[in-house]
Amino acid sequence: MRTHRLHLRTTALATATAGLALALTACGGSDSAGGPTTNPAASKSADQQVSTGTVTPSGEGASAAPSAGAAKVTGTGKATATPAKAAKGDTTGDSYAYTHPCSARNLTVKVTSPAGTPATVRVITVTNNGSTSCGLDYFPTVGFSAKGAALGLQATAPGGLGGAPAYPVRPGATAYAAVDLNPSGGKGPVADEVNVLADKEHMPNADGVSLKLTKPGTVATPKVGLYRGNTRDALGAF
């Protein structure tokens, strides 16, 4: 009788050991990691570049989050799959820009004097350096200075506009607006700087930038046009 019980215990122990070995063999996996690559923004020639937004990548220095859809082992020893998160909506289209005003820190503002344009005309360019689309007001707010002192003159824009972001700027794209310092050819003070606020409706005055004019010009009843997608269309305002 004792020999028979010992044989049963030995057989049970062997069966349990084999089952444990099979369970350990079934568990296994692999890890992979990768990081984003960044392409430096290319600079464009202009009279002078004054404002360049610096973007700090989100999550820098933070621990990596677990991948969506990856399997994890629970306390019961069973593998359960974590559901993958739904894809976010398009953040680089125009519809996104209409509800997300541009941030000054993501913009580069310049002033240029395109060849072949009247001596009184300049073109303001606003480039979106961000990774998502954003919206600007219909036109920039433009003032003038001489030797660091404001002249108290502001370019007049078309009336009846304003409100929600009206001009979408996709990532890497540029908005153009023409400014005529002296459309009437009248007398006035000479400005050597233009003071530009890209979006008065959604930015504080502190976000404005002062840009040196390569060629100072007389300012009298100045005007500014609407944002457009290129220099030619912007100059069409005049």
Salt bridges, closest charged atoms under 4 A:
ASP94 OD1 - ARG170 NE 3.03
ASP199 OD2 - HIS202 ND1 2.99
